[in-house]
Amino acid sequence: MRLSKIYSDGMVLQREKKNTIRGTFIEGEVVSVSMDDQAYPVSMNAATKEWRCEVPEQPAGGPHTIVISNGTVDVTISDVLFGDVFILGGQSNMELPVNWTTDFYYDEIRSANFSEIRHFEVPKIPIFGVLSETVDGGYWAKCDDKEVLNFSAIGFYFAKYKQLSDGVPVGLIQTAVGGAPVESLMGETQLLESFQEIEKTMLGTGKCNQDKSKGCLWCYREKLAKNHDMDYVNATVAFDTARQDQWHQNLDAHDQGLLEDWMNPWPVDGEYLSFHMPSTFYKTELESFRGSVWLQKIVNIPADWCDQEIVVRLGTLMDGDVTYVNGVKVGEYTFKYPPRFYVVQPGLFHEGENVITVRLIMDGNIGGAVEKCPYYLMQGDRRISLEGDWNMRIGYKTEGLEGPTFFNWAPTALYGSMLYPLHDVACKAILFYQGESNCEYPQYYGKLLKDMVAEWRSLFGQVPFYMAEVTYWLGDGPVYESDPFANVRKVQHEVVNDIPDAYLIPTYDLGMYNDLHPQNKKDVAMRFLEVFEKNEQK
């Protein structure tokens, strides 16, 4: 007997709907299902070796206990609640975790304690050519001040204020993946049918458009044929991983800063370059620099700070960083998007002069520190600015690192492993935030989005579809002359009228010109909630 991990301790089932629990069995097994000692009928398909049980409609509440047995082994699922279940879908702005929003909602996050809000993150495992029947990893996390850090931020703030309003438990099933184009969220049959229609009605060329990224039926067929070979996929991933590891190992081996311990205080009489925090190397002599540079600043700390927790805020650094306080590493990130929020325990800072050092690593992008982000030390409500002049030294210059093959972004990659396995999960609605990764071919986005919604509804039923408008953005290093998402946004406004029971959530004004992932996700969530509640009152 095999059971999907979505059916596990702490799960939330949709109230006032029938809920399907299903799995597989082997020859000779007889499966039974009961909840709170009440047995329910189980259908068993001898041909497919699949079993199904429908739990009757239940009011909000709990906890309940479900027992699934094959006659030999009992699987007990404890602490089951009935409430409202929401499928969270899309790309990074829906996936973005609560711990990226601390600049806006630090106190609210630290006080989070909502035991009836649960979050299940579906593992991000791309597969091709097959449809998985089960989710083979993940768990239902209860919302407390630790677990909440990994919740979808939009999901958490939406769930919190919904539950405070109506008292109903909330289950969030997180399927969003950063960078995912809509094509990765569709099944193979539907995607090829959609692009055949696009070719017939929009292109009519009958040939490849010679663009190997997106928007071509022939390229998609080629990609799908290659990706069906999992040996090829695994070999490519292994090659990319080894290549990236080798790049970083080479950088570390030659970096003068590591060889000479530049994380410690630099000689006061040394000759250094100057870096203004925050700024980027765009249109400077270091614009094309790849490798490592080291930044260092001396800050004075008052005595009454030293026995307190101090947070180092370093905005957004490109591409990666390792940050030190008085020679001790306090945090690091390997890519540019996460806001740097490093908590330093009492005792590391001391009264008087302290040294903050940043090893800044640029592997593929223009380096620097994104402007109009927070750069300071924080102790409670007090701040010490880290803006201004820093000393800078070149650690090591090398060639740029070519990015890996992101199979998560490939056509159909996520549908078979993350979405299809959830089929028959009863839910209240779908909350969706996606579109940035389709800005290259916005003319096809409307057709693809409509077909994707129809396909998702074949999995989850005819539930409402709430879609966030993509926000205003002009770039996080070099600034574009115009918003690259404008045409996607236009399509969203058009297509929402063509999708039954679909609603567009306005977010344009919540964007930041230099941040692809604005942290003000509570504002976005409240707009989702406002539209949702208005729709529920109809």
N, C-alpha and C positions, 0 to 999 in steps of 0.2 A: 504494500500500500504506500502510495506516494502522495504527498500533500504540498501545495504551494506555501511558501513562507508568508504570504499575505494572510493566511489563516493561522495566526499564532497569538500568543499571550498579549493581552492589551489591545486587541483589534477593536475597531469601531465598525459596526454594520449599519446600513442605512435604515433609519426608523421608518415605519409605516409603508414599507415595501417588502416584497418577498426577497429573501437573500439566498443566493445559490452558494453552496459549498460543494466543491468538486475535487476530484483527484483521479488517480489511476490505481489499478489493482493487478495482481498476477493470478494465474490460474489457481483455482481452489479457494481463493479468499472470498469471504462474504463480509461486506462493510455495513456497519450500523452507525447511526448518528443520533445523539440525544442532546438536549439542552436542559439543564436543571432537572435531569431525570425524566424529561418528557421525550419519548422516542419519536422520530420523524421518518417517513418513508424514504428509502434510498433506491434509485434506479441504477442498474448495472448493465453496461453494454458489453456483451461477451465478445463482439467483433473488435471494438476499439479498446477494450480493457479500461474504460472510463466509468466512473461512478459519479452520481450527482444527487444532491439532497437540497430541497427547498425548505428553508426555515420560514414559517409564516410571518406575516407582518407583526411587528412589535412596536410598542410605544417607546419613546425616548427613556433611557435609564439603564440601570445595571448596578452592580456587575453581575454577569451570568457566566456559567461554565458550560462549555461544549465538550462532549466526549465523542471521539471517533474511534471505532474499534474494527479490527479485522478478525476478531475472534481469538487472537493470540496476544496482540499488542494493543494497548489503549493509548491514544493520543489525547491528552487533556489540554484544552485551550481555556485558560483562566482569564478573569478580569475583562470579560467581553462587554462592551457598551453598545447600546443602540443610540444613534444620534444622526447627524448630517455628515455625509462623506463627500469630499470634494477631490476631484482629480486635478492636480496641478500640472500644467503642460507648457512646453515652449522651450526657450533657451535661457541664457544666463541671467536675465533680469528677473525671471521667475525662480530660477535655481538659487540665486544669490542668497547666502545664508545670513541669519540674524547677526552673526559676529562681524559682518561687514558694515553694520549699521550703528556701531557704538558711538560714533561722533554725534548722532542725533538723539539716540534713545538709551544711553548707557544705564541710567538709573532704572528705567523701565525693564530693561533686559535682566539686570541683576536681581530684580524682585519678582521675576516670572515664576509663578507656581500655580499651574492650572492642570490638575491631574486628569481632567476629563477632555483635554485637548491632546490628541495623539498624532504622531507624524511617522509615516512609513516612506523611506526613500528607496525606490526601486534601483537595484544595482545597474550601473552603466556598462553593459557588456554588449558590444555590437555583434550581431549575427546576420548571416545572409543566406537566402534560399530556403530557410526553414522557419517554422513558427513554433516557438516554445510554448508548451501548455502550462508551465509552472514558473513562478518566481523563485529562484533557488538561493536567494540571500536577502538580507535586510531584516529589520525588526521594527515593531511598533514602539516608538519612544514617547514616554510621557513628558509633558512640558514642565520642566523645572529649570533652575538657573544655569544648569550645566548642559542638559540635553538641548535646550532651546537654541543654543548657539549654532547648532547645525540644522535647525529648521529653515525651510524656505521663509525668508523675511516677509514677503507678501502673504504667504500662507499663515504665518504666526499672527501677524497683526490683524488680518481678516478674521481668523478663528477667535482670537482673544475678544475682540469687540463684538463679534456676533454672539459668543457665549455669554458675555456680560449682559447682553441685551435680552436674550431669550432663555438662557440657562440650559441649552441643549448641548450635549457632548458633540465634539467635532473631530472627525478623522480626516487627515490630509494625506493623500497618496501622491508623492512627489516623483514626477517622470521627466522633469525639465532637464536639459543638458546644454551647457554653455556652447554657443557656436552652432547649434543644430539648425540647418535649413529645413524648411517644411518638407522637402523631399525625403529626409531621413526619418520622418515621422509617419510615413505612408508605407503600406504594403506593396510588394513588387507588382502584383497584378494591377492594382489600382494606379500606381505611379505610371506604368507603361501605357495603360489606357488613357490616362490624363494627358500624357505627352503625345500620344498618337492624335488625340483631339486637338492639342495645341499646334502640332505640325500641320494638321489638315486645315485648321481655320485661321491660323496666324502666320504660318511660315510658307507652307506649300512648296518648299524647296526640294524635298525628297533627298536631302544629303546632309552630312555633318556640317555644323557651323564652325568647326575647327577650334572650338573653345572647350578645353578639357575640364572646366570647372563645373558650371551649372548651365542649365537651359538647353540641353541638346539630347534628343531621344537616342541618337546613335551613340553618343558618348556614355549615356547612362546604360545602354545595353552592354557596351564594352566593359564598363566598370562592374556591372552586376555579374557578368560572365567571369571576370577575374576574381571578384570577391567571393563567389561561390566556393572557390578553392580555399578552404581554411588554412591549408598548408602555406599558401601564398600570403594570406593575411598574417598568420603567426610569424612567418619568416620576415615579413616587412617590419612588423612591430619589433622583433628581436634585433634586426639590423639597425633600425632607427634608435632604439634604446642604447645599443652598443656605441653607435656613432656619437650620440649626445653625451654618454658617459665619458667617452674618450676625449671629447672637446673640453669638458669640465676638468677632467684629470690633467690634461695638458695645461690648461689655464692655471690650475692650482700648483702644478709642478714648477711653473715659471714665474708665478706672481711674486714680485719682490716684497710686496706687503706681507704675504704669508711667510716668506723666507726670513724676513727681518722683523716680524712681530709688530707691524704698524698699527695693530689694534691698541697698543699701549701709547702713552704720550710721546709726541714727536718733539725733537729738540727745538727749543725756543728760538735758536739762532739759525734754523734751517731756511733754505730757500724753497718756497712752495708756490704752486699755482693757486689761483683763487676761484672759488665757486660760490655763486650767490644762491642761497636757498630761499625760495624755490625758483628754479629755472631749468630749462632743458638745453641740450647742446644743439638744438635746431639752429641752423644758419651760423654755426661757429666752426672753428677748425676741428672740433671733435664730433661733428655731425655724423661722420661715417665711421667713427671709432667703434671697434668691437674688442672686448676684453674686459679689463677691470680698472677702475680708478678708486682711490681711497679718499674719503672726506673726513675731516676732523674739526671739532669745535670744542672750546672750553666754556663751560657754564658754571656759574656760581649758585650754590644751593644753600638756602638758609638752614639753620640748625634744626628748626622745628619740622622740617620736611623729612629728616633722615630716618626717623623711626616709623615712617608711613609708607604705604604702597604708592609708588610713583609710576605714571604711565608715560611712555615715550611715544609721541605721535609724530610720524614722519610721512604724512599724506600718502601719496602714491609715487613709488620709485620705479624707474624703468631701467632694465628689465627685472633684475632681481637684486636682492641686498642681503648682507649679513650685518647686523647692527650690534655694536659693543658699547658697554658702559664701563669705564675704568678698566678696559682690557678684557672684560667678561662678556661673552655673547649673551644677548638678551632676546634675540629673535631673528628670523630670516624668512624670506619668501623667494621662490624661484621664478616667479613671473610677475608681470607689471600691475595687474588689476587690483589685487587685494589692498585695502587701506592698511597702512602699517600702524599697529596698535600693540605695543609691547609693554606688558605689565612687569614692573621691576619690584621685587620684594624688598622690605625694609632691610637696610644694612649695606646695600651695594653702593648707593650714593652716600657721600659724607659731606659735612659742612665745608663750605668754601669751594675751591676749584675742582671740577669734575670734567672728565674727558668723554665725549661721545664720538664714536668713530663708525663710519659706514663704509663697508666694502660694496661698491656699486658694480654690478655685473651687467654688461650689455652683450647679448648674444645675437640678436637679430633686429633690434629696433634702435631708434635714436634714444640715447640715454638722458637721464636727468630726473628732476623732481617736478611733478605736475603742479602748475600754479593754482592758486585759489583753493588749496587744500590745507588742512591743519598741520602746522609744524610747531610743536611746542612740547614742553613737559607739563604734565597735569597731576596735581595733587588735590583731590577734592574739587573745590571750585576755583582753585588758584592755578595760574599759568605762568610759565617762563618761556618766552619766545625762543624758537630755534631758527628763526629767519635771519637773513643777513649773510655776512661773509664767513665762509668756511675755508680752511686750508685744503688743498687738493694735491694728490700725487698720482702719477700713472703707475699702476701695478704691473700690467702686462698688456701689450697690444697683440691681437691675433686676427685670424680671418673670422668672418661671420659664420654663424651656425645655421645651416638650412633647417627649417622646421620639419617636424615629423609628419608622417601620413596620418591624418586624423580620421580614422575609420568611423568614429562616432558621427562624423559629418557626411559620410557617404550615403548615397541613395538607399533607402529602406533599412539602414543600419540599426535603428532603434525600435522600429515597429515590432519586429518579431521577438525581441528579447524583453522590451520594457512595457509595451502597450498591449499587444495581443495576449500575453499571459494573464492579463487582468480582465479578459472578456467575461462577461456575466457578473462582474462586481457591480452591485447596485450603488448608485451615488445620487447626490442631490443636484450637482451641476459640475461643469468643467470650467476652471479658471485658466486662462491661456495668455501668455505674453511671449510673442515671437514675431519676427519679421526682419530684424536687423541683418540676418545672414542671407536674406533674399533681395538685398538692395541692388545686386548686379543685374537681375532680370525681373524687375517689378511688373513688367507687362504680363508675365505668366503667373504671378503670385495669386491673383484673384481666383483663377481657375483651380490652381493647386489647393488653395486654402478651402474653397468650397468642397472639393472632393475629399480633402482630409477630414473635415468636420463630418461629412456623411459617413466616412469609414469609421471614425471614432464612435459615432452614434450606433453603428452596427455592433460595436463592442459593449457600449455602456447604456444603450437605450436612448430614447429621444429626450435627452435632458437639455436644459438651457446651456448655452455656450457664451461665456463672458470673455471678451478679448480686449486686452490693453492696447491702446494706441502706442506706437513707438514714439519715443520722446525726441526732442530737439537735441542735436549733437553736431559738433564741428571737428572732432578729433581730440586725442589726448596728448599728442606731442606736436607734430605739425598740425596747424589748423587749416581745415579746408575752406575754400571760398564760399561753399554753399553746403547745406545739410544733405548728406548722402541718403538719408532716410525719407526725404520729402515725398518721393514717388510711391514708396511702400505705404506711407501714411495715407496718401490719396487713395490708393487701392483699398485699404482697410475701410475707409469711409464709404466707398462705393459698394464693396462686397457684403458688408454687414446687412445691407438691406435685401440681399439675395439669399441669405441663409435664414431659414425659419428659426424663431426663438433664439436669435443671436443678438448680443448687445456689445457696443463698443464703449470702452472705459476711457475717457479723455485724460491724457497724461502729458500732452505736448508741453505745457507750461511747467512741468515738474522736472524737465531735463536740465542738464548742465552742459554748457558748450564744450567742456574739456573732459567730461567723465562719461564713458559709455555705460557705467553702472552707478547712477545716482543712488546715494544711500538713503534718501528720504522715502523708503519703501512703505512706511506707515501711511503716508499720504496716498500712495497708490492703492494700498489695501483698503483704506477708508472709502475711496471712490468705487472700488469693486463692491464693497459692502453696501454703499448707498444705492447703487444700481440694482444689486441683488435684492435688497429689502423692498425697494420700490416695485420690482417685478413680482415679488412674493405677495404683495398686497393687492395685486390685480384680481 
